[in-house]
């Protein structure tokens, strides 16, 4: 059985583990109507449209 020769400090241990839990950034697309950045398959928060039609009222969208 392998036994470590020296103690591994918390900083050294955590540096090694730091890249394991990175979150990937979501794909952001431009709204075809207003050009605002939005998440795919979701209504645009700026103009309230989705798939070419208005799904959110203009007052709620702003």
C-alpha positions as CSV (number, residue, x, y, z in Angstrom):
1,X,0.0,0.0,0.0
2,X,1.3,3.4,-0.9
3,X,2.1,5.7,2.0
4,X,2.9,9.4,1.5
5,X,6.4,10.4,2.6
6,X,5.6,14.0,3.5
7,X,2.5,16.0,4.5
8,X,0.8,17.8,1.6
9,X,-0.2,21.3,2.7
10,X,-3.8,22.4,2.2
11,X,-2.7,25.1,-0.3
12,X,-0.8,22.5,-2.5
13,X,-3.7,20.0,-2.2
14,X,-6.3,22.7,-3.2
15,X,-4.2,24.0,-6.1
16,X,-4.2,20.5,-7.6
17,X,-8.0,20.2,-7.1
18,X,-8.9,23.7,-8.3
19,X,-9.5,22.8,-12.0
20,X,-11.8,19.8,-11.2
21,X,-14.8,21.8,-10.3
22,X,-14.9,24.6,-12.9
23,X,-18.2,25.4,-14.3
24,X,-18.5,25.7,-18.1
25,X,-20.0,29.0,-19.3
26,X,-23.5,28.7,-20.9
27,X,-23.8,29.3,-24.6
28,X,-25.1,32.8,-25.2
29,X,-26.8,33.8,-28.4
30,X,-28.0,37.1,-29.8
31,X,-31.7,37.9,-29.9
32,X,-32.8,38.0,-33.6
33,X,-35.1,41.0,-33.0
34,X,-33.1,43.3,-30.7
35,X,-29.6,41.8,-30.7
36,X,-29.4,41.5,-26.9
37,X,-27.4,38.5,-25.5
38,X,-29.7,35.8,-24.1
39,X,-29.7,32.1,-23.2
40,X,-30.9,29.8,-26.0
41,X,-34.4,28.4,-25.8
42,X,-35.5,31.2,-23.5
43,X,-37.5,34.4,-24.0
44,X,-35.5,37.6,-24.4
45,X,-35.6,39.7,-21.3
46,X,-35.0,42.9,-23.3
47,X,-37.9,42.7,-25.9
48,X,-39.9,39.8,-24.5
49,X,-40.0,37.7,-27.7
50,X,-39.4,34.0,-28.3
51,X,-39.4,32.2,-31.6
52,X,-40.5,35.3,-33.5
53,X,-43.6,36.2,-31.4
54,X,-44.1,38.3,-28.2
55,X,-44.5,36.1,-25.1
56,X,-43.9,38.6,-22.4
57,X,-45.7,41.9,-22.2
58,X,-43.6,45.0,-23.0
59,X,-44.0,46.3,-19.4
60,X,-42.8,43.0,-17.9
61,X,-40.0,42.6,-20.3
62,X,-38.3,45.9,-19.4
